[in-house]
Amino acid sequence: MVNRIFLSPPHMSGQEQKYIDEVFKSNYIAPLGAYVTKFEEMITAHTGASYALATSSATAALHLALRVLGIGKDDLVLASSFTFIGSVAPILYQNAQPVFIDSDSSWNLSTELLTKAIDELPVKPKALILTHLYGQMAEIDEIVSICKAHGIFLIEDAAESLGASFKRQESGTFGDLGVFSFNGNKILTTSGGGMLVSENESWIKKAEFLATQAREEALFYQHEEVGYNYRMSNVLAAIGVAQMEVLVQRVAKKREIFSWYQEELSALEEITFMPEVAQSIGNRWLTTLTFAKTDPFSVIKALEKENIESRPLWKPMHLQPLFKESLTFLNGMSEKLFHSGICLPSGTAMCRSEVQKVSTILKEML
Ligand SMILES: *Cc1c(COP(=O)(O)O)cnc(C)c1O
């Protein structure tokens, strides 16, 4: 495995072990402590969000977001279809009903279909879970105004887009609530973890209450509603603090890797890279592209033979057997992307020669 080129492996800053040692010295080997608070402060400082809550995963943070917004049985929740399962599984945890919206040429949520869904659904949806796919911003200002005009809560799934921005405002801070992920292959990692952010202090306080078993204020253990064990460990938060110190460099490197692939491959007519919405700066978490003719799965196999990890694009949620009964507003876009695209290795420790090696194999295949 030594010479394997991975899709997006963890990339430590070098300070992680030192901070973990401090956690051990303090003996706060617990889902609370100074590093949890520091990690939350670094997220609010970087993103400009007013309040943050560190969680065990982004999926947990999304579940908390639905809970604090009061979304429950049979409520309709709009969602990007072209996303990862963690984005939408919490809708099912709440026994609510997902309504999947297809993509447009940005690869992200189609604002046209969003408007159509709101107009045509017999019941008003309560919320939209919007994914910024592969770290690239959706048409966020238009989506914010559509949601505001119709009184629909906006939850930004910024699990892939930490450090991305639109008109200098950070992803995750446009919606009523935003969520980041620190899973193993995200731009920053704590091995596993998430963050919930908002401008609304009472929602973040309520989320914290729910994330710590919904313990009422009393000397004894008193419970009036169901909660979860969703807080982040102080040990993992120490990793998060060390990772946050290099976020700006990591975004710059992801974007540099994308530009290297562009230089190598953009002359090929067969290839189209994922676009960037005007006035946005994506974090290019993964370099993704589509082929006009070539089967992406044959490319993935060819790269695998050279010990290079690549992946298909997300299989849209409306094509998943789990959601075969769900309502949809489709235009064929995400299905077409799924059948024609791949994610290329984009680890921030990659060097130019590795990008060239991947690109040479692609050129030979086409
Ligand atoms: C990774 C990811 C999630 C889930 O994050 P976890 O921290 O692993 O729970 C949710 N949505 C999207 C779009 C993701 O890429």
The ligand as an SDF file (V2000), in Angstrom:
LIG
                    3D

 15 15  0  0  0  0  0  0  0  0999 V2000
  -19.2270   13.1440    4.2990 C   0  0  0  0  0  0  0  0  0  0  0  0
  -20.5530   13.7320    4.0550 C   0  0  0  0  0  0  0  0  0  0  0  0
  -21.5680   13.6890    5.0130 C   0  0  0  0  0  0  0  0  0  0  0  0
  -21.4630   12.9130    6.2770 C   0  0  0  0  0  0  0  0  0  0  0  0
  -20.4150   13.2990    7.1020 O   0  0  0  0  0  0  0  0  0  0  0  0
  -20.0430   12.3950    8.3680 P   0  0  0  0  0  0  0  0  0  0  0  0
  -19.1880   13.3150    9.1930 O   0  0  0  0  0  0  0  0  0  0  0  0
  -19.2670   11.2410    7.8250 O   0  0  0  0  0  0  0  0  0  0  0  0
  -21.2750   11.9850    9.0440 O   0  0  0  0  0  0  0  0  0  0  0  0
  -22.7580   14.3320    4.7480 C   0  0  0  0  0  0  0  0  0  0  0  0
  -22.9660   14.9610    3.5860 N   0  0  0  0  0  0  0  0  0  0  0  0
  -22.0220   15.0090    2.6330 C   0  0  0  0  0  0  0  0  0  0  0  0
  -22.3210   15.7660    1.3750 C   0  0  0  0  0  0  0  0  0  0  0  0
  -20.8020   14.3770    2.8180 C   0  0  0  0  0  0  0  0  0  0  0  0
  -19.8960   14.3780    1.8370 O   0  0  0  0  0  0  0  0  0  0  0  0
  1  2  1  0
  2  3  1  0
  2 14  2  0
  3  4  1  0
  3 10  2  0
  4  5  1  0
  5  6  1  0
  6  7  2  0
  6  8  1  0
  6  9  1  0
 10 11  1  0
 11 12  2  0
 12 13  1  0
 12 14  1  0
 14 15  1  0
M  END
$$$$
